[in-house]
Amino acid sequence: MKIRPLKIQKSKKKQEKNRFADPQHPLRKKKRLKYIAFLPSFITLMNGALGFIAIVFASRSEEHKWDLFFMRNNSMTSFALAGYMIFLAMIADMLDGRVARLTRTTSSFGGQLDSLSDAVSFGIAPAFLMIKLVELYLDHLKFEQANFSMLIERLIFFSGIFYAMCAVLRLARFNVENEEDETAHMNFAGLPSPAAAGVVVSLVIFHQQYLSRSSAEILGIITVSSLPLITFLTGILMVSRIRYPHLTNQLLRGKKTLPGLLAIFACVIFIVWNIQLAMVIGFCGFALFGVFRWLIGCLGSIFKREERDRGSGIGGSSSKA
């Protein structure tokens, strides 16, 4: 009976240990997911399901009648209903992370599931809703040249695809750069995908429930015509490095002053009074806020550089004298 040397046995044990430690090792067994947190995962799945329901409603250009006590008008178009489904998905997206942190059930699985649901609800659904709405209004406008009509349709289609792909890239970048520390979630690099979807969807809902009337027909045509360009620019803001504040963490965490509390209360009253107009002002204002702050920062850095150059020029001339 041959006895193996002790060094060979130790080297084999070390190889086995390295095999399980290295995630790229070809012989490493993959970890099987056995249990998941029910409540946060269920809320995240509701986010994706609401996005899919929004796509279904957006594919139908018909009017639905609903007997709801909180609606002024009982009739609602399928486009407006699809927009409200996306806003419900935003509420679910806001709740799932907080529920996971409160129940201490945060996991990598939950983060990946959240990004996949966001890609459907805030990437594909708003782009599809924009395309269907603008195509419907293009059918009412009869162009004399067929080539011009085909060009416009392609541009609309390209804008929707570009927005959806920017949303997917934005979510993938967030997964890579995201930190688990809650204190790091005070700012975003680029426009968040829910806010980008809110810009597009709020304009669709406002158009369907206010601007589609005969008294505001011209403003409605302008809004629909500008939707592809707004969607394209919103996609660029998502993949940009412009800093945007995390409103939920900055407004709801910690102690607030009395004027700050009154301002939040006034915003809530305005939302209850006219939610459609409040959504347009809120989401579009939030998107423009980051752009204006970035422009002011760029201009400030340019002025500081010019002052520094002037100071260095004056110092150099005095030293020569």
C-alpha positions as CSV (number, residue, x, y, z in Angstrom):
1,M,0.0,0.0,0.0
2,K,1.4,3.3,-1.2
3,I,1.1,6.3,1.0
4,R,0.9,9.6,-0.8
5,P,3.2,12.4,0.3
6,L,1.7,15.0,2.6
7,K,2.7,17.8,0.3
8,I,0.7,16.4,-2.7
9,Q,-2.4,16.0,-0.5
10,K,-2.1,19.6,0.7
11,S,-1.7,20.9,-2.9
12,K,-4.8,19.0,-4.0
13,K,-6.8,20.4,-1.1
14,K,-5.6,23.9,-2.1
15,Q,-6.7,23.4,-5.7
16,E,-10.1,22.3,-4.5
17,K,-10.4,25.3,-2.4
18,N,-9.4,27.6,-5.2
19,R,-11.9,26.0,-7.5
20,F,-14.8,26.9,-5.2
21,A,-13.4,30.4,-4.5
22,D,-12.8,31.4,-8.1
23,P,-16.2,32.3,-9.7
24,Q,-14.7,32.0,-13.2
25,H,-13.4,28.4,-12.6
26,P,-15.0,26.0,-15.2
27,L,-15.5,23.3,-12.6
28,R,-17.0,25.5,-10.0
29,K,-20.6,24.5,-9.1
30,K,-23.1,27.2,-9.5
31,K,-25.0,28.3,-6.4
32,R,-28.6,27.4,-6.6
33,L,-31.3,29.8,-5.4
34,K,-33.5,28.1,-2.9
35,Y,-35.4,30.8,-1.1
36,I,-36.4,34.4,-2.1
37,A,-38.0,37.2,-0.1
38,F,-41.7,37.0,-0.9
39,L,-43.1,40.5,-0.3
40,P,-40.4,42.6,-2.0
41,S,-40.2,40.2,-4.9
42,F,-44.0,40.2,-5.3
43,I,-44.1,44.0,-5.4
44,T,-41.3,44.0,-8.0
45,L,-43.2,41.5,-10.1
46,M,-46.2,43.8,-9.9
47,N,-44.0,46.5,-11.3
48,G,-43.2,44.4,-14.4
49,A,-46.8,43.2,-14.7
50,L,-48.1,46.8,-14.7
51,G,-45.7,47.7,-17.4
52,F,-46.9,44.8,-19.5
53,I,-50.5,45.8,-18.9
54,A,-49.6,49.3,-20.1
55,I,-48.2,47.9,-23.3
56,V,-51.5,45.9,-23.8
57,F,-53.6,49.1,-23.3
58,A,-51.4,51.2,-25.5
59,S,-51.9,48.7,-28.4
60,R,-55.6,49.5,-28.3
61,S,-56.7,52.9,-29.6
62,E,-60.3,52.8,-28.2
63,E,-62.1,54.4,-25.4
64,H,-62.9,52.6,-22.1
65,K,-65.6,53.5,-19.7
66,W,-64.9,53.2,-16.0
67,D,-67.2,53.8,-13.0
68,L,-64.7,55.1,-10.5
69,F,-65.6,57.5,-7.7
70,F,-62.3,59.5,-7.8
71,M,-62.5,60.4,-11.5
72,R,-64.2,63.5,-12.8
73,N,-64.9,62.0,-16.2
74,N,-65.9,58.3,-16.4
75,S,-64.5,57.9,-19.8
76,M,-60.7,57.3,-20.3
77,T,-58.8,56.5,-23.5
78,S,-56.6,53.4,-23.6
79,F,-53.5,55.7,-23.9
80,A,-54.3,57.5,-20.7
81,L,-55.0,54.2,-19.0
82,A,-51.7,52.8,-20.1
83,G,-50.0,55.9,-18.7
84,Y,-51.6,55.4,-15.3
85,M,-50.5,51.8,-15.3
86,I,-46.9,53.0,-15.7
87,F,-47.4,55.5,-12.8
88,L,-48.6,52.6,-10.6
89,A,-45.5,50.7,-11.6
90,M,-43.5,53.7,-10.3
91,I,-45.2,53.4,-6.9
92,A,-44.4,49.7,-6.9
93,D,-40.7,50.4,-7.8
94,M,-40.5,52.9,-5.0
95,L,-41.9,50.5,-2.4
96,D,-40.1,47.3,-3.2
97,G,-36.6,48.5,-2.2
98,R,-37.9,50.1,1.0
99,V,-39.9,47.0,2.0
100,A,-36.7,44.9,1.4
101,R,-34.7,47.2,3.6
102,L,-37.3,47.3,6.4
103,T,-37.6,43.5,6.4
104,R,-33.8,43.1,6.0
105,T,-34.3,40.8,2.9
106,T,-32.1,42.7,0.4
107,S,-30.4,40.4,-2.1
108,S,-28.7,40.4,-5.4
109,F,-31.6,38.5,-6.8
110,G,-34.0,41.4,-5.8
111,G,-31.7,43.9,-7.5
112,Q,-31.6,42.0,-10.8
113,L,-35.3,41.4,-10.7
114,D,-36.0,45.1,-10.1
115,S,-33.8,46.1,-13.1
116,L,-35.6,43.6,-15.4
117,S,-39.0,44.9,-14.3
118,D,-37.9,48.5,-14.7
119,A,-36.7,47.8,-18.3
120,V,-40.2,46.7,-19.1
121,S,-42.2,49.4,-17.2
122,F,-39.9,52.4,-17.8
123,G,-38.1,51.5,-21.0
124,I,-40.3,49.5,-23.4
125,A,-43.7,50.6,-22.2
126,P,-43.3,54.4,-22.5
127,A,-41.5,54.0,-25.9
128,F,-44.3,51.8,-27.2
129,L,-47.0,54.2,-25.9
130,M,-45.3,57.2,-27.6
131,I,-45.0,55.3,-30.9
132,K,-48.7,54.2,-30.9
133,L,-50.0,57.7,-30.0
134,V,-48.0,59.6,-32.6
135,E,-48.8,57.0,-35.3
136,L,-52.5,57.4,-34.6
137,Y,-52.3,61.1,-35.1
138,L,-50.2,60.7,-38.2
139,D,-52.9,58.6,-39.7
140,H,-55.3,61.5,-39.4
141,L,-52.8,63.8,-41.2
142,K,-52.8,63.0,-44.9
143,F,-49.4,63.8,-46.4
144,E,-49.2,64.4,-50.2
145,Q,-45.8,62.7,-50.5
146,A,-45.6,59.1,-49.4
147,N,-41.8,59.3,-49.0
148,F,-42.1,62.1,-46.4
149,S,-44.7,60.1,-44.4
150,M,-42.4,57.1,-44.4
151,L,-39.5,59.2,-43.3
152,I,-41.5,60.6,-40.3
153,E,-42.6,57.1,-39.3
154,R,-39.0,55.8,-39.3
155,L,-37.9,58.8,-37.2
156,I,-40.6,58.1,-34.7
157,F,-39.7,54.4,-34.6
158,F,-36.0,55.2,-34.2
159,S,-36.8,57.6,-31.3
160,G,-38.7,54.9,-29.5
161,I,-36.0,52.3,-30.0
162,F,-33.3,54.7,-28.9
163,Y,-35.2,55.6,-25.7
164,A,-35.7,51.9,-24.8
165,M,-32.1,51.0,-25.4
166,C,-30.9,54.0,-23.3
167,A,-33.1,52.8,-20.5
168,V,-31.6,49.3,-20.6
169,L,-28.1,50.8,-20.6
170,R,-29.0,53.1,-17.8
171,L,-30.2,50.2,-15.6
172,A,-27.2,48.0,-16.5
173,R,-24.8,50.8,-15.5
174,F,-26.7,51.4,-12.3
175,N,-26.3,47.7,-11.4
176,V,-22.6,47.9,-11.9
177,E,-22.0,51.2,-10.1
178,N,-24.6,50.8,-7.4
179,E,-23.5,50.7,-3.7
180,E,-25.3,48.8,-1.0
181,D,-24.8,51.6,1.5
182,E,-28.0,53.6,1.9
183,T,-26.2,56.9,2.5
184,A,-24.7,56.7,-1.0
185,H,-28.2,56.8,-2.6
186,M,-28.6,60.6,-2.4
187,N,-27.8,61.4,-6.1
188,F,-28.1,59.7,-9.5
189,A,-25.6,59.8,-12.4
190,G,-28.0,60.5,-15.2
191,L,-31.8,60.9,-15.2
192,P,-33.4,57.9,-13.4
193,S,-35.5,55.6,-15.7
194,P,-38.8,56.2,-13.7
195,A,-38.4,60.0,-14.0
196,A,-37.6,59.6,-17.8
197,A,-40.7,57.5,-18.2
198,G,-42.7,60.1,-16.2
199,V,-41.7,62.9,-18.6
200,V,-43.1,60.9,-21.6
201,V,-46.1,59.5,-19.9
202,S,-47.2,62.7,-18.1
203,L,-47.3,64.5,-21.5
204,V,-49.4,61.6,-23.0
205,I,-51.9,61.7,-20.1
206,F,-52.2,65.5,-20.1
207,H,-52.8,65.4,-23.9
208,Q,-55.4,62.7,-23.7
209,Q,-57.4,64.2,-20.8
210,Y,-57.0,68.0,-21.5
211,L,-55.4,68.8,-24.9
212,S,-57.5,66.5,-27.0
213,R,-60.4,68.8,-26.7
214,S,-61.4,71.1,-29.6
215,S,-60.5,74.2,-27.5
216,A,-56.9,73.1,-27.2
217,E,-56.4,71.3,-30.5
218,I,-53.5,73.4,-31.6
219,L,-51.6,72.9,-28.4
220,G,-52.4,69.2,-28.5
221,I,-51.0,68.8,-32.1
222,I,-47.8,70.6,-30.9
223,T,-47.5,68.3,-27.9
224,V,-47.9,65.1,-30.0
225,S,-45.5,66.4,-32.7
226,S,-42.8,67.1,-30.1
227,L,-43.1,63.8,-28.3
228,P,-40.6,61.9,-30.5
229,L,-38.0,64.6,-29.9
230,I,-38.7,64.8,-26.2
231,T,-38.4,61.0,-26.0
232,F,-35.1,61.1,-27.8
233,L,-33.6,63.8,-25.5
234,T,-34.9,62.0,-22.4
235,G,-33.0,58.9,-23.5
236,I,-29.8,61.0,-23.8
237,L,-30.3,62.4,-20.3
238,M,-30.6,58.8,-18.9
239,V,-27.2,57.7,-20.2
240,S,-25.5,61.1,-19.4
241,R,-23.5,61.9,-16.3
242,I,-25.6,64.8,-15.2
243,R,-26.3,64.6,-11.4
244,Y,-29.9,64.3,-10.3
245,P,-31.0,64.3,-6.6
246,H,-32.7,61.3,-5.0
247,L,-35.9,63.1,-4.0
248,T,-37.3,60.3,-1.9
249,N,-34.2,60.0,0.3
250,Q,-33.5,63.7,0.5
251,L,-37.1,64.8,1.3
252,L,-38.3,62.0,3.5
253,R,-35.2,61.3,5.6
254,G,-34.2,63.2,8.7
255,K,-35.7,66.3,10.2
256,K,-37.1,69.1,8.1
257,T,-37.7,72.8,8.7
258,L,-41.2,74.3,8.9
259,P,-41.0,76.0,5.5
260,G,-39.8,72.7,3.9
261,L,-42.7,70.8,5.5
262,L,-45.2,73.4,4.2
263,A,-43.7,73.2,0.7
264,I,-44.2,69.4,0.7
265,F,-47.7,69.8,2.0
266,A,-48.5,72.4,-0.8
267,C,-47.2,70.0,-3.4
268,V,-49.4,67.2,-2.1
269,I,-52.5,69.6,-2.3
270,F,-51.6,70.6,-5.8
271,I,-51.3,66.9,-6.9
272,V,-54.7,66.2,-5.4
273,W,-56.2,69.3,-7.1
274,N,-54.9,68.5,-10.6
275,I,-52.8,65.4,-10.8
276,Q,-52.3,65.6,-14.6
277,L,-50.8,69.1,-14.6
278,A,-48.8,68.3,-11.4
279,M,-47.2,65.3,-13.1
280,V,-46.2,67.4,-16.2
281,I,-44.7,70.1,-14.1
282,G,-43.0,67.8,-11.7
283,F,-41.4,65.3,-14.1
284,C,-40.5,67.9,-16.8
285,G,-39.2,70.3,-14.2
286,F,-37.1,67.6,-12.5
287,A,-35.5,66.7,-15.9
288,L,-34.8,70.3,-16.7
289,F,-33.5,71.0,-13.2
290,G,-30.5,68.7,-13.7
291,V,-29.7,70.2,-17.1
292,F,-29.9,73.8,-15.8
293,R,-27.7,73.0,-12.8
294,W,-25.2,71.3,-15.0
295,L,-25.1,74.3,-17.4
296,I,-24.6,76.7,-14.4
297,G,-21.8,74.5,-13.1
298,C,-20.1,74.5,-16.5
299,L,-20.4,78.3,-16.9
300,G,-19.1,78.8,-13.3
301,S,-16.1,76.6,-14.0
302,I,-15.4,78.6,-17.3
303,F,-15.5,81.9,-15.4
304,K,-13.2,80.6,-12.7
305,R,-10.8,79.4,-15.3
306,E,-10.8,82.8,-17.0
307,E,-10.2,84.6,-13.7
308,R,-7.4,82.2,-12.9
309,D,-5.8,82.9,-16.3
310,R,-6.2,86.7,-15.8
311,G,-4.6,86.5,-12.4
312,S,-1.7,84.4,-13.7
313,G,-1.3,86.9,-16.6
314,I,-1.2,89.9,-14.3
315,G,1.2,88.1,-11.9
316,G,3.5,87.2,-14.8
317,S,3.6,90.7,-16.2
318,S,4.4,92.2,-12.8
319,S,7.2,89.8,-12.2
320,K,8.7,90.7,-15.6
321,A,8.5,94.4,-14.8
